[in-house]
Amino acid sequence: MSIPGARVPSGVELPAEFGSAASTAQKALAHLEAEGLNRAEVGLGPFVAERPSEPSEQGWAQARVQTPA
């Protein structure tokens, strides 16, 4: 569980840490922001948002990361 206000690795840091493509990291961060789970601050990077008041219509099931077989 992440603490609201905690810094999230950036779109540059995530690929370096996990070996993913930069575009994949950017899409993941954008999806989290669209779901209200993180917020981006210009010049500072992404942070964990306060808990959303209501779950999204798609829910967490749509946010699963698929790994290659």
All heavy atoms as TSV, in Angstrom:
chain	resi	resn	atom	element	x	y	z
A	1	MET	N	N	0.851	-1.166	0.000
A	1	MET	CA	C	0.000	0.000	0.000
A	1	MET	C	C	0.901	1.233	0.000
A	1	MET	O	O	1.900	1.286	0.678
A	1	MET	CB	C	-0.901	-0.011	1.228
A	1	MET	CG	C	-1.774	1.202	1.324
A	1	MET	SD	S	-2.864	1.188	2.761
A	1	MET	CE	C	-4.152	0.180	2.107
A	2	SER	N	N	0.508	2.211	-0.791
A	2	SER	CA	C	1.284	3.442	-0.876
A	2	SER	C	C	0.662	4.524	-0.009
A	2	SER	O	O	-0.545	4.580	0.175
A	2	SER	CB	C	1.345	3.917	-2.319
A	2	SER	OG	O	2.007	2.977	-3.113
A	3	ILE	N	N	1.506	5.368	0.493
A	3	ILE	CA	C	1.082	6.448	1.366
A	3	ILE	C	C	0.751	7.674	0.514
A	3	ILE	O	O	1.571	8.098	-0.306
A	3	ILE	CB	C	2.198	6.794	2.372
A	3	ILE	CG1	C	2.496	5.575	3.229
A	3	ILE	CG2	C	1.821	7.986	3.216
A	3	ILE	CD1	C	3.742	5.710	4.057
A	4	PRO	N	N	-0.454	8.269	0.677
A	4	PRO	CA	C	-0.775	9.480	-0.074
A	4	PRO	C	C	0.300	10.546	0.122
A	4	PRO	O	O	0.768	10.773	1.225
A	4	PRO	CB	C	-2.113	9.920	0.529
A	4	PRO	CG	C	-2.733	8.642	1.010
A	4	PRO	CD	C	-1.563	7.832	1.518
A	5	GLY	N	N	0.693	11.155	-0.988
A	5	GLY	CA	C	1.730	12.175	-0.956
A	5	GLY	C	C	3.130	11.632	-1.195
A	5	GLY	O	O	4.056	12.396	-1.415
A	6	ALA	N	N	3.288	10.289	-1.171
A	6	ALA	CA	C	4.602	9.690	-1.423
A	6	ALA	C	C	4.964	9.857	-2.895
A	6	ALA	O	O	4.113	9.802	-3.774
A	6	ALA	CB	C	4.600	8.215	-1.043
A	7	ARG	N	N	6.236	10.049	-3.152
A	7	ARG	CA	C	6.708	10.215	-4.528
A	7	ARG	C	C	6.657	8.874	-5.245
A	7	ARG	O	O	6.994	7.839	-4.694
A	7	ARG	CB	C	8.130	10.764	-4.537
A	7	ARG	CG	C	8.585	11.155	-5.921
A	7	ARG	CD	C	9.938	11.842	-5.884
A	7	ARG	NE	N	10.380	12.168	-7.217
A	7	ARG	CZ	C	10.813	11.293	-8.103
A	7	ARG	NH1	N	10.881	10.026	-7.803
A	7	ARG	NH2	N	11.186	11.674	-9.309
A	8	VAL	N	N	6.253	8.909	-6.509
A	8	VAL	CA	C	6.210	7.741	-7.381
A	8	VAL	C	C	7.385	7.881	-8.356
A	8	VAL	O	O	7.682	8.989	-8.806
A	8	VAL	CB	C	4.880	7.710	-8.166
A	8	VAL	CG1	C	4.846	6.579	-9.161
A	8	VAL	CG2	C	3.704	7.613	-7.203
A	9	PRO	N	N	8.066	6.788	-8.705
A	9	PRO	CA	C	9.138	6.905	-9.698
A	9	PRO	C	C	8.614	7.523	-10.998
A	9	PRO	O	O	7.469	7.280	-11.396
A	9	PRO	CB	C	9.587	5.458	-9.924
A	9	PRO	CG	C	9.202	4.753	-8.666
A	9	PRO	CD	C	7.935	5.425	-8.207
A	10	SER	N	N	9.436	8.304	-11.637
A	10	SER	CA	C	9.040	9.006	-12.862
A	10	SER	C	C	9.051	8.070	-14.065
A	10	SER	O	O	9.519	6.931	-13.994
A	10	SER	CB	C	9.998	10.168	-13.132
A	10	SER	OG	O	11.262	9.654	-13.534
A	11	GLY	N	N	8.583	8.600	-15.188
A	11	GLY	CA	C	8.593	7.854	-16.437
A	11	GLY	C	C	9.993	7.563	-16.946
A	11	GLY	O	O	10.171	6.718	-17.816
A	12	VAL	N	N	10.984	8.230	-16.418
A	12	VAL	CA	C	12.385	7.950	-16.758
A	12	VAL	C	C	12.953	6.903	-15.791
A	12	VAL	O	O	13.701	6.013	-16.192
A	12	VAL	CB	C	13.232	9.250	-16.711
A	12	VAL	CG1	C	14.698	8.959	-16.896
A	12	VAL	CG2	C	12.731	10.232	-17.752
A	13	GLU	N	N	12.577	7.000	-14.526
A	13	GLU	CA	C	13.090	6.084	-13.507
A	13	GLU	C	C	12.507	4.676	-13.625
A	13	GLU	O	O	13.205	3.697	-13.399
A	13	GLU	CB	C	12.808	6.640	-12.110
A	13	GLU	CG	C	13.543	7.927	-11.821
A	13	GLU	CD	C	13.020	8.653	-10.599
A	13	GLU	OE1	O	11.802	8.599	-10.325
A	13	GLU	OE2	O	13.849	9.275	-9.912
A	14	LEU	N	N	11.217	4.582	-13.966
A	14	LEU	CA	C	10.570	3.270	-14.043
A	14	LEU	C	C	11.230	2.335	-15.058
A	14	LEU	O	O	11.526	1.186	-14.724
A	14	LEU	CB	C	9.080	3.425	-14.354
A	14	LEU	CG	C	8.227	3.914	-13.201
A	14	LEU	CD1	C	6.828	4.249	-13.681
A	14	LEU	CD2	C	8.177	2.881	-12.088
A	15	PRO	N	N	11.490	2.770	-16.302
A	15	PRO	CA	C	12.142	1.867	-17.249
A	15	PRO	C	C	13.543	1.438	-16.802
A	15	PRO	O	O	13.939	0.292	-16.995
A	15	PRO	CB	C	12.224	2.681	-18.538
A	15	PRO	CG	C	11.196	3.726	-18.396
A	15	PRO	CD	C	11.096	4.012	-16.931
A	16	ALA	N	N	14.261	2.345	-16.174
A	16	ALA	CA	C	15.600	2.005	-15.694
A	16	ALA	C	C	15.534	0.954	-14.591
A	16	ALA	O	O	16.368	0.043	-14.528
A	16	ALA	CB	C	16.312	3.256	-15.188
A	17	GLU	N	N	14.524	1.053	-13.737
A	17	GLU	CA	C	14.391	0.125	-12.620
A	17	GLU	C	C	13.836	-1.229	-13.043
A	17	GLU	O	O	14.267	-2.271	-12.552
A	17	GLU	CB	C	13.483	0.737	-11.557
A	17	GLU	CG	C	13.369	-0.099	-10.300
A	17	GLU	CD	C	12.593	0.587	-9.193
A	17	GLU	OE1	O	12.398	1.820	-9.252
A	17	GLU	OE2	O	12.181	-0.120	-8.270
A	18	PHE	N	N	12.888	-1.233	-13.973
A	18	PHE	CA	C	12.194	-2.476	-14.319
A	18	PHE	C	C	12.503	-2.999	-15.715
A	18	PHE	O	O	11.988	-4.051	-16.105
A	18	PHE	CB	C	10.683	-2.293	-14.174
A	18	PHE	CG	C	10.273	-2.045	-12.750
A	18	PHE	CD1	C	9.936	-0.779	-12.321
A	18	PHE	CD2	C	10.252	-3.076	-11.828
A	18	PHE	CE1	C	9.571	-0.540	-11.007
A	18	PHE	CE2	C	9.891	-2.853	-10.506
A	18	PHE	CZ	C	9.550	-1.583	-10.102
A	19	GLY	N	N	13.296	-2.265	-16.482
A	19	GLY	CA	C	13.660	-2.733	-17.818
A	19	GLY	C	C	12.514	-2.655	-18.812
A	19	GLY	O	O	12.479	-3.419	-19.774
A	20	SER	N	N	11.583	-1.751	-18.599
A	20	SER	CA	C	10.449	-1.599	-19.514
A	20	SER	C	C	10.752	-0.489	-20.518
A	20	SER	O	O	11.720	0.244	-20.374
A	20	SER	CB	C	9.181	-1.256	-18.732
A	20	SER	OG	O	9.304	0.003	-18.118
A	21	ALA	N	N	9.898	-0.373	-21.508
A	21	ALA	CA	C	10.028	0.716	-22.470
A	21	ALA	C	C	9.527	2.011	-21.825
A	21	ALA	O	O	8.621	1.989	-20.992
A	21	ALA	CB	C	9.210	0.413	-23.718
A	22	ALA	N	N	10.105	3.124	-22.214
A	22	ALA	CA	C	9.693	4.417	-21.679
A	22	ALA	C	C	8.226	4.694	-21.988
A	22	ALA	O	O	7.495	5.225	-21.150
A	22	ALA	CB	C	10.573	5.534	-22.234
A	23	SER	N	N	7.777	4.301	-23.178
A	23	SER	CA	C	6.377	4.536	-23.543
A	23	SER	C	C	5.429	3.741	-22.647
A	23	SER	O	O	4.348	4.221	-22.293
A	23	SER	CB	C	6.126	4.204	-25.013
A	23	SER	OG	O	6.388	2.839	-25.264
A	24	THR	N	N	5.831	2.538	-22.255
A	24	THR	CA	C	5.014	1.721	-21.360
A	24	THR	C	C	4.905	2.387	-19.995
A	24	THR	O	O	3.811	2.447	-19.406
A	24	THR	CB	C	5.617	0.316	-21.205
A	24	THR	OG1	O	5.691	-0.295	-22.494
A	24	THR	CG2	C	4.798	-0.549	-20.266
A	25	ALA	N	N	5.999	2.912	-19.483
A	25	ALA	CA	C	5.988	3.588	-18.186
A	25	ALA	C	C	5.105	4.835	-18.235
A	25	ALA	O	O	4.323	5.083	-17.314
A	25	ALA	CB	C	7.415	3.957	-17.776
A	26	GLN	N	N	5.201	5.603	-19.318
A	26	GLN	CA	C	4.381	6.806	-19.453
A	26	GLN	C	C	2.896	6.452	-19.515
A	26	GLN	O	O	2.063	7.120	-18.906
A	26	GLN	CB	C	4.781	7.605	-20.701
A	26	GLN	CG	C	6.140	8.256	-20.597
A	26	GLN	CD	C	6.210	9.325	-19.518
A	26	GLN	OE1	O	5.204	9.917	-19.139
A	26	GLN	NE2	N	7.396	9.573	-19.016
A	27	LYS	N	N	2.560	5.381	-20.247
A	27	LYS	CA	C	1.164	4.945	-20.338
A	27	LYS	C	C	0.649	4.501	-18.966
A	27	LYS	O	O	-0.488	4.792	-18.599
A	27	LYS	CB	C	1.014	3.816	-21.343
A	27	LYS	CG	C	1.131	4.266	-22.768
A	27	LYS	CD	C	1.050	3.082	-23.717
A	27	LYS	CE	C	1.338	3.496	-25.133
A	27	LYS	NZ	N	1.341	2.348	-26.050
A	28	ALA	N	N	1.480	3.792	-18.219
A	28	ALA	CA	C	1.074	3.328	-16.891
A	28	ALA	C	C	0.822	4.513	-15.960
A	28	ALA	O	O	-0.191	4.546	-15.249
A	28	ALA	CB	C	2.147	2.414	-16.303
A	29	LEU	N	N	1.712	5.484	-15.968
A	29	LEU	CA	C	1.526	6.669	-15.124
A	29	LEU	C	C	0.285	7.451	-15.544
A	29	LEU	O	O	-0.470	7.929	-14.695
A	29	LEU	CB	C	2.771	7.558	-15.173
A	29	LEU	CG	C	4.010	6.989	-14.468
A	29	LEU	CD1	C	5.229	7.846	-14.773
A	29	LEU	CD2	C	3.776	6.882	-12.981
A	30	ALA	N	N	0.056	7.565	-16.853
A	30	ALA	CA	C	-1.129	8.274	-17.340
A	30	ALA	C	C	-2.405	7.546	-16.919
A	30	ALA	O	O	-3.400	8.181	-16.543
A	30	ALA	CB	C	-1.063	8.416	-18.860
A	31	HIS	N	N	-2.380	6.216	-16.963
A	31	HIS	CA	C	-3.544	5.427	-16.550
A	31	HIS	C	C	-3.817	5.627	-15.059
A	31	HIS	O	O	-4.970	5.819	-14.653
A	31	HIS	CB	C	-3.316	3.955	-16.862
A	31	HIS	CG	C	-4.481	3.088	-16.514
A	31	HIS	ND1	N	-5.600	3.015	-17.291
A	31	HIS	CD2	C	-4.702	2.282	-15.456
A	31	HIS	CE1	C	-6.468	2.197	-16.733
A	31	HIS	NE2	N	-5.943	1.741	-15.617
A	32	LEU	N	N	-2.775	5.598	-14.251
A	32	LEU	CA	C	-2.947	5.810	-12.812
A	32	LEU	C	C	-3.502	7.206	-12.522
A	32	LEU	O	O	-4.363	7.372	-11.664
A	32	LEU	CB	C	-1.621	5.596	-12.079
A	32	LEU	CG	C	-1.124	4.162	-12.032
A	32	LEU	CD1	C	0.296	4.114	-11.479
A	32	LEU	CD2	C	-2.054	3.295	-11.202
A	33	GLU	N	N	-3.030	8.190	-13.264
A	33	GLU	CA	C	-3.531	9.549	-13.059
A	33	GLU	C	C	-4.999	9.647	-13.497
A	33	GLU	O	O	-5.817	10.266	-12.811
A	33	GLU	CB	C	-2.675	10.563	-13.816
A	33	GLU	CG	C	-3.042	11.990	-13.483
A	33	GLU	CD	C	-2.037	13.005	-13.998
A	33	GLU	OE1	O	-0.978	12.633	-14.522
A	33	GLU	OE2	O	-2.340	14.205	-13.867
A	34	ALA	N	N	-5.338	9.005	-14.617
A	34	ALA	CA	C	-6.724	9.013	-15.087
A	34	ALA	C	C	-7.656	8.341	-14.081
A	34	ALA	O	O	-8.814	8.728	-13.940
A	34	ALA	CB	C	-6.819	8.318	-16.443
A	35	GLU	N	N	-7.140	7.350	-13.373
A	35	GLU	CA	C	-7.922	6.651	-12.353
A	35	GLU	C	C	-7.966	7.421	-11.028
A	35	GLU	O	O	-8.633	7.000	-10.087
A	35	GLU	CB	C	-7.331	5.263	-12.098
A	35	GLU	CG	C	-7.532	4.282	-13.228
A	35	GLU	CD	C	-8.977	3.833	-13.351
A	35	GLU	OE1	O	-9.587	3.527	-12.313
A	35	GLU	OE2	O	-9.486	3.794	-14.474
A	36	GLY	N	N	-7.205	8.516	-10.958
A	36	GLY	CA	C	-7.184	9.311	-9.739
A	36	GLY	C	C	-6.291	8.738	-8.654
A	36	GLY	O	O	-6.393	9.097	-7.488
A	37	LEU	N	N	-5.374	7.847	-9.046
A	37	LEU	CA	C	-4.513	7.191	-8.064
A	37	LEU	C	C	-3.174	7.889	-7.881
A	37	LEU	O	O	-2.490	7.671	-6.884
A	37	LEU	CB	C	-4.295	5.729	-8.464
A	37	LEU	CG	C	-5.594	4.910	-8.525
A	37	LEU	CD1	C	-5.320	3.540	-9.105
A	37	LEU	CD2	C	-6.222	4.814	-7.154
A	38	ASN	N	N	-2.777	8.685	-8.850
A	38	ASN	CA	C	-1.591	9.514	-8.671
A	38	ASN	C	C	-1.859	10.878	-9.263
A	38	ASN	O	O	-2.842	11.088	-9.959
A	38	ASN	CB	C	-0.330	8.846	-9.245
A	38	ASN	CG	C	-0.232	8.930	-10.749
A	38	ASN	OD1	O	-1.191	9.220	-11.433
A	38	ASN	ND2	N	0.936	8.645	-11.277
A	39	ARG	N	N	-0.993	11.812	-8.944
A	39	ARG	CA	C	-1.105	13.169	-9.473
A	39	ARG	C	C	0.294	13.625	-9.858
A	39	ARG	O	O	1.279	13.267	-9.205
A	39	ARG	CB	C	-1.716	14.113	-8.432
A	39	ARG	CG	C	-0.934	14.181	-7.155
A	39	ARG	CD	C	-1.613	15.051	-6.094
A	39	ARG	NE	N	-1.008	14.855	-4.799
A	39	ARG	CZ	C	0.164	15.338	-4.416
A	39	ARG	NH1	N	0.871	16.063	-5.240
A	39	ARG	NH2	N	0.635	15.112	-3.203
A	40	ALA	N	N	0.381	14.351	-10.936
A	40	ALA	CA	C	1.679	14.850	-11.395
A	40	ALA	C	C	1.808	16.322	-11.024
A	40	ALA	O	O	0.864	17.092	-11.176
A	40	ALA	CB	C	1.807	14.676	-12.899
A	41	GLU	N	N	2.978	16.682	-10.525
A	41	GLU	CA	C	3.279	18.079	-10.225
A	41	GLU	C	C	4.430	18.513	-11.124
A	41	GLU	O	O	5.503	17.897	-11.099
A	41	GLU	CB	C	3.653	18.242	-8.749
A	41	GLU	CG	C	2.493	17.954	-7.820
A	41	GLU	CD	C	2.773	18.345	-6.388
A	41	GLU	OE1	O	3.684	19.164	-6.157
A	41	GLU	OE2	O	2.076	17.829	-5.506
A	42	VAL	N	N	4.175	19.538	-11.912
A	42	VAL	CA	C	5.170	20.017	-12.865
A	42	VAL	C	C	6.480	20.325	-12.154
A	42	VAL	O	O	6.499	21.009	-11.132
A	42	VAL	CB	C	4.645	21.264	-13.614
A	42	VAL	CG1	C	5.706	21.810	-14.568
A	42	VAL	CG2	C	3.370	20.932	-14.364
A	43	GLY	N	N	7.549	19.777	-12.674
A	43	GLY	CA	C	8.872	20.012	-12.111
A	43	GLY	C	C	9.224	19.129	-10.926
A	43	GLY	O	O	10.370	19.087	-10.503
A	44	LEU	N	N	8.231	18.413	-10.377
A	44	LEU	CA	C	8.484	17.558	-9.215
A	44	LEU	C	C	8.264	16.084	-9.505
A	44	LEU	O	O	8.873	15.224	-8.893
A	44	LEU	CB	C	7.589	17.981	-8.040
A	44	LEU	CG	C	7.813	19.390	-7.514
A	44	LEU	CD1	C	6.795	19.703	-6.429
A	44	LEU	CD2	C	9.223	19.534	-6.977
A	45	GLY	N	N	7.354	15.783	-10.424
A	45	GLY	CA	C	7.079	14.398	-10.773
A	45	GLY	C	C	5.767	13.898	-10.213
A	45	GLY	O	O	4.959	14.660	-9.681
A	46	PRO	N	N	5.551	12.584	-10.318
A	46	PRO	CA	C	4.294	12.001	-9.858
A	46	PRO	C	C	4.302	11.668	-8.365
A	46	PRO	O	O	5.340	11.342	-7.795
A	46	PRO	CB	C	4.169	10.724	-10.696
A	46	PRO	CG	C	5.570	10.359	-11.038
A	46	PRO	CD	C	6.351	11.639	-11.091
A	47	PHE	N	N	3.116	11.751	-7.765
A	47	PHE	CA	C	2.939	11.449	-6.346
A	47	PHE	C	C	1.670	10.633	-6.166
A	47	PHE	O	O	0.742	10.735	-6.961
A	47	PHE	CB	C	2.829	12.742	-5.527
A	47	PHE	CG	C	4.104	13.531	-5.496
A	47	PHE	CD1	C	4.411	14.419	-6.508
A	47	PHE	CD2	C	5.000	13.360	-4.457
A	47	PHE	CE1	C	5.590	15.139	-6.491
A	47	PHE	CE2	C	6.194	14.077	-4.432
A	47	PHE	CZ	C	6.485	14.968	-5.451
A	48	VAL	N	N	1.615	9.834	-5.114
A	48	VAL	CA	C	0.414	9.072	-4.782
A	48	VAL	C	C	-0.665	10.065	-4.383
A	48	VAL	O	O	-0.437	10.941	-3.550
A	48	VAL	CB	C	0.686	8.078	-3.626
A	48	VAL	CG1	C	-0.596	7.347	-3.224
A	48	VAL	CG2	C	1.782	7.097	-4.005
A	49	ALA	N	N	-1.848	9.930	-4.983
A	49	ALA	CA	C	-2.970	10.819	-4.676
A	49	ALA	C	C	-3.682	10.335	-3.423
A	49	ALA	O	O	-3.491	9.197	-2.974
A	49	ALA	CB	C	-3.939	10.848	-5.854
A	50	GLU	N	N	-4.506	11.205	-2.883
A	50	GLU	CA	C	-5.388	10.794	-1.798
A	50	GLU	C	C	-6.297	9.701	-2.345
A	50	GLU	O	O	-6.560	9.645	-3.542
A	50	GLU	CB	C	-6.223	11.976	-1.307
A	50	GLU	CG	C	-5.414	13.090	-0.681
A	50	GLU	CD	C	-4.727	12.675	0.606
A	50	GLU	OE1	O	-5.303	11.886	1.372
A	50	GLU	OE2	O	-3.597	13.144	0.837
A	51	ARG	N	N	-6.795	8.843	-1.477
A	51	ARG	CA	C	-7.667	7.753	-1.916
A	51	ARG	C	C	-8.895	8.339	-2.625
A	51	ARG	O	O	-9.546	9.235	-2.093
A	51	ARG	CB	C	-8.096	6.942	-0.714
A	51	ARG	CG	C	-8.928	5.762	-1.086
A	51	ARG	CD	C	-9.306	5.006	0.158
A	51	ARG	NE	N	-10.234	3.971	-0.202
A	51	ARG	CZ	C	-10.115	2.723	0.162
A	51	ARG	NH1	N	-9.131	2.360	0.944
A	51	ARG	NH2	N	-11.003	1.836	-0.202
A	52	PRO	N	N	-9.205	7.811	-3.832
A	52	PRO	CA	C	-10.388	8.304	-4.538
A	52	PRO	C	C	-11.649	8.053	-3.713
A	52	PRO	O	O	-11.750	7.042	-3.018
A	52	PRO	CB	C	-10.430	7.485	-5.824
A	52	PRO	CG	C	-9.147	6.756	-5.905
A	52	PRO	CD	C	-8.514	6.786	-4.553
A	53	SER	N	N	-12.597	8.976	-3.787
A	53	SER	CA	C	-13.818	8.832	-3.006
A	53	SER	C	C	-14.693	7.698	-3.530
A	53	SER	O	O	-15.387	7.047	-2.772
A	53	SER	CB	C	-14.597	10.141	-2.997
A	53	SER	OG	O	-14.873	10.542	-4.321
A	54	GLU	N	N	-14.655	7.452	-4.844
A	54	GLU	CA	C	-15.438	6.372	-5.417
A	54	GLU	C	C	-14.575	5.629	-6.415
A	54	GLU	O	O	-13.766	6.223	-7.110
A	54	GLU	CB	C	-16.671	6.922	-6.120
A	54	GLU	CG	C	-17.634	7.599	-5.170
A	54	GLU	CD	C	-18.975	7.865	-5.839
A	54	GLU	OE1	O	-19.295	7.178	-6.818
A	54	GLU	OE2	O	-19.666	8.750	-5.354
A	55	PRO	N	N	-14.740	4.295	-6.510
A	55	PRO	CA	C	-13.959	3.538	-7.486
A	55	PRO	C	C	-14.368	3.906	-8.908
A	55	PRO	O	O	-15.496	4.348	-9.136
A	55	PRO	CB	C	-14.306	2.085	-7.174
A	55	PRO	CG	C	-15.593	2.146	-6.437
A	55	PRO	CD	C	-15.628	3.470	-5.736
A	56	SER	N	N	-13.454	3.725	-9.823
A	56	SER	CA	C	-13.765	4.016	-11.217
A	56	SER	C	C	-14.739	2.978	-11.747
A	56	SER	O	O	-14.922	1.911	-11.167
A	56	SER	CB	C	-12.487	3.999	-12.058
A	56	SER	OG	O	-12.046	2.671	-12.209
A	57	GLU	N	N	-15.349	3.288	-12.875
A	57	GLU	CA	C	-16.290	2.348	-13.474
A	57	GLU	C	C	-15.575	1.092	-13.955
A	57	GLU	O	O	-16.127	0.011	-13.935
A	57	GLU	CB	C	-17.023	3.013	-14.629
A	57	GLU	CG	C	-17.972	4.109	-14.169
A	57	GLU	CD	C	-18.694	4.752	-15.323
A	57	GLU	OE1	O	-18.760	4.131	-16.401
A	57	GLU	OE2	O	-19.193	5.867	-15.140
A	58	GLN	N	N	-14.340	1.222	-14.403
A	58	GLN	CA	C	-13.595	0.072	-14.899
A	58	GLN	C	C	-12.993	-0.732	-13.759
A	58	GLN	O	O	-12.821	-1.931	-13.887
A	58	GLN	CB	C	-12.490	0.514	-15.862
A	58	GLN	CG	C	-13.042	1.137	-17.119
A	58	GLN	CD	C	-11.947	1.554	-18.058
A	58	GLN	OE1	O	-10.771	1.445	-17.748
A	58	GLN	NE2	N	-12.314	2.047	-19.225
A	59	GLY	N	N	-12.658	-0.084	-12.681
A	59	GLY	CA	C	-12.102	-0.780	-11.524
A	59	GLY	C	C	-10.680	-1.255	-11.725
A	59	GLY	O	O	-10.064	-1.070	-12.768
A	60	TRP	N	N	-10.174	-1.899	-10.687
A	60	TRP	CA	C	-8.783	-2.362	-10.677
A	60	TRP	C	C	-8.535	-3.484	-11.659
A	60	TRP	O	O	-7.434	-3.684	-12.117
A	60	TRP	CB	C	-8.402	-2.816	-9.274
A	60	TRP	CG	C	-8.106	-1.664	-8.388
A	60	TRP	CD1	C	-8.960	-1.049	-7.532
A	60	TRP	CD2	C	-6.879	-0.963	-8.293
A	60	TRP	NE1	N	-8.348	-0.009	-6.900
A	60	TRP	CE2	C	-7.059	0.061	-7.343
A	60	TRP	CE3	C	-5.646	-1.092	-8.908
A	60	TRP	CZ2	C	-6.051	0.941	-7.011
A	60	TRP	CZ3	C	-4.641	-0.218	-8.568
A	60	TRP	CH2	C	-4.853	0.784	-7.632
A	61	ALA	N	N	-9.530	-4.263	-11.992
A	61	ALA	CA	C	-9.328	-5.404	-12.886
A	61	ALA	C	C	-8.755	-4.965	-14.229
A	61	ALA	O	O	-7.988	-5.701	-14.844
A	61	ALA	CB	C	-10.642	-6.143	-13.097
A	62	GLN	N	N	-9.085	-3.760	-14.666
A	62	GLN	CA	C	-8.587	-3.268	-15.946
A	62	GLN	C	C	-7.142	-2.781	-15.863
A	62	GLN	O	O	-6.507	-2.574	-16.874
A	62	GLN	CB	C	-9.473	-2.126	-16.442
A	62	GLN	CG	C	-10.896	-2.549	-16.703
A	62	GLN	CD	C	-11.000	-3.540	-17.850
A	62	GLN	OE1	O	-10.263	-3.458	-18.815
A	62	GLN	NE2	N	-11.902	-4.489	-17.714
A	63	ALA	N	N	-6.624	-2.596	-14.666
A	63	ALA	CA	C	-5.290	-2.012	-14.501
A	63	ALA	C	C	-4.197	-3.059	-14.354
A	63	ALA	O	O	-3.063	-2.731	-14.097
A	63	ALA	CB	C	-5.279	-1.088	-13.278
A	64	ARG	N	N	-4.528	-4.331	-14.514
A	64	ARG	CA	C	-3.503	-5.383	-14.374
A	64	ARG	C	C	-2.427	-5.245	-15.427
A	64	ARG	O	O	-2.707	-4.935	-16.574
A	64	ARG	CB	C	-4.139	-6.757	-14.493
A	64	ARG	CG	C	-4.876	-7.169	-13.255
A	64	ARG	CD	C	-5.366	-8.555	-13.446
A	64	ARG	NE	N	-6.524	-8.414	-14.325
A	64	ARG	CZ	C	-7.541	-9.259	-14.362
A	64	ARG	NH1	N	-7.513	-10.329	-13.616
A	64	ARG	NH2	N	-8.542	-9.062	-15.174
A	65	VAL	N	N	-1.213	-5.496	-15.042
A	65	VAL	CA	C	-0.084	-5.462	-15.962
A	65	VAL	C	C	0.105	-6.865	-16.507
A	65	VAL	O	O	0.174	-7.828	-15.768
A	65	VAL	CB	C	1.200	-4.984	-15.245
A	65	VAL	CG1	C	2.380	-5.038	-16.191
A	65	VAL	CG2	C	0.995	-3.585	-14.694
A	66	GLN	N	N	0.197	-6.971	-17.821
A	66	GLN	CA	C	0.390	-8.266	-18.436
A	66	GLN	C	C	1.869	-8.450	-18.724
A	66	GLN	O	O	2.530	-7.557	-19.236
A	66	GLN	CB	C	-0.411	-8.372	-19.733
A	66	GLN	CG	C	-1.898	-8.282	-19.479
A	66	GLN	CD	C	-2.682	-8.390	-20.770
A	66	GLN	OE1	O	-2.125	-8.621	-21.823
A	66	GLN	NE2	N	-3.986	-8.214	-20.683
A	67	THR	N	N	2.383	-9.630	-18.377
A	67	THR	CA	C	3.789	-9.922	-18.634
A	67	THR	C	C	3.884	-10.938	-19.764
A	67	THR	O	O	3.002	-11.792	-19.918
A	67	THR	CB	C	4.471	-10.507	-17.382
A	67	THR	OG1	O	3.735	-11.646	-16.949
A	67	THR	CG2	C	4.519	-9.482	-16.262
A	68	PRO	N	N	4.927	-10.859	-20.569
A	68	PRO	CA	C	5.084	-11.816	-21.672
A	68	PRO	C	C	5.285	-13.224	-21.149
A	68	PRO	O	O	5.852	-13.421	-20.077
A	68	PRO	CB	C	6.301	-11.322	-22.433
A	68	PRO	CG	C	6.939	-10.283	-21.584
A	68	PRO	CD	C	5.973	-9.881	-20.523
A	69	ALA	N	N	4.804	-14.180	-21.902
A	69	ALA	CA	C	4.919	-15.598	-21.509
A	69	ALA	C	C	6.323	-16.112	-21.675
A	69	ALA	O	O	7.127	-15.641	-22.379
A	69	ALA	CB	C	3.950	-16.433	-22.321
